[in-house]
Amino acid sequence: MIDEIANTPERVEIKNAVRAICDRFDDNYWAEKDQSHSFPYEFSKAIADGGWLGIAMPEEYGGAGLGVTEAAIMMQEIGRSAGAFAACSTVHINIFGLHSIVKHGSDKQRREWLPSIIDGSSRACFGVTEPDAGLDTSKIKTRAVRKGDHYVVDGQKIWTSTAQQADKIVLLARTTPIEECKKPIDGLSLFYTDMDRSKIEVREILKMGRHAVNSNQTFYDGLEVPVEHRIGEEGKGFRYILDSLNPERILNAAEIVGMGMRALDKAAQYARERVVFGRPIGQNQAIQHPLAECWSELYAANLMTFHAAEMYDAGKPCGAQANAAKYLAADAGFHACDRAIRTHGGMGYAAEFHVERYFREMMATQLAPVSREMILCYIAERELGMPKSY
């Protein structure tokens, strides 16, 4: 499926090199990390040592300067590996999460911040979502009050991945009370600053899957953030994070398709080998047809994903396409993982065959980073001209 997209020598090289790294970390490695809730430092280091964390970063700061299409090829290979979503989650903030620095940071900020992220010596997390705001980002309550040459931050975030390991955070906070703003999205500022553990409390959230990569609540009590750690202008942070949303959707879709293809590959292999009533179960159309449907859904989602990637790299508006790619991929990936378990029968429920881990990790893609329902609202409004429903 990805071979049709990797249609240049450079893209083939990306696919093969990333796959070679991923192949060093098999299902047993990831199962152990999942069961012990241990961060995959070895995998993360291997990706960093290969120079892949900066695939879409500017060359002058140590990156490869490639596009979202190439980054999507990379992330799909990682998603199709034994690590599934956990493997993707160890690296994808480097691909999209710091785009606001690339686009809106000063040259001094880019020179100081980007090289360490690219070489893996620094790890960032993303602090935007809050318990009471959810996807209504304009309603976040975390405040950053300016006190001379610094801001003082107080508040709370949720679903902050890798906060246990991160030494830096991309943090969105309200610098002007919402009642003093012309629009709800005004008055939000974006910062890139240190994870000062004396002022930030991190509490892990126990969750259904992706145990190898932690999700957390983070609490900020008097965190001092230097003014020079603010990205761009005060009050424009919401607009800055919008710049990363389309590539985030595209890369997430590519990862999900990869995860779905891994589950489908496992199911097809099992169906060829499992013999019941004197014949392989893959000879039965009740097994064949659902798996063929999954392949078709994943193929279609993949075409939309890389169509959106090509539009983004060409500088064309691609909001609807990026969102549709994420929507189609999440449904196709979920169906593939569900069918993989059903194909394995009772053994699909057992950790030994790993498909139950893929399913648990795939479930998150139905919910984050944006729900399928919010995507449908977006498409209905932007492409069908319907009134805003929320």
Buried (B, 14 or more C-beta within 10 A) or exposed (E): BBEEBBEEEEBEEBBEBBBEBBEEBEBEBBBEBBEEEEBBEEBBEBBBEBBBBBBBBBEEBBBBEBBBBBBBBBBBBBBBBBBBBBBBBBBBBBBBBBBBBBEBBEEEBBEBBBBBBBBBEBBBBBBBBBEEBBEEBBEBBBBBEBEEEBBBBBBBBBBBBBBBBBBBBBBBBBBBEBEEBEEBBBBBBBBBBBBBEEBBBBEEEEEEBBBBBBBBBBBBEEBBBEEEBBBBEBBBBBBBBEBBBBBBBBBBBBBBBBBBBBBBEBBBEBBEEBEEEEEBBBEEEEBBEBBEBBBEBBBBBBBBBBBBBBBBBEEEEBBBBBBBBBBBBBBBBBBBBBBBBBBBEEBBEEEEBBBBBBBBBBBBBEEBBBBBEBBBBBBBBEEEEEEEEE
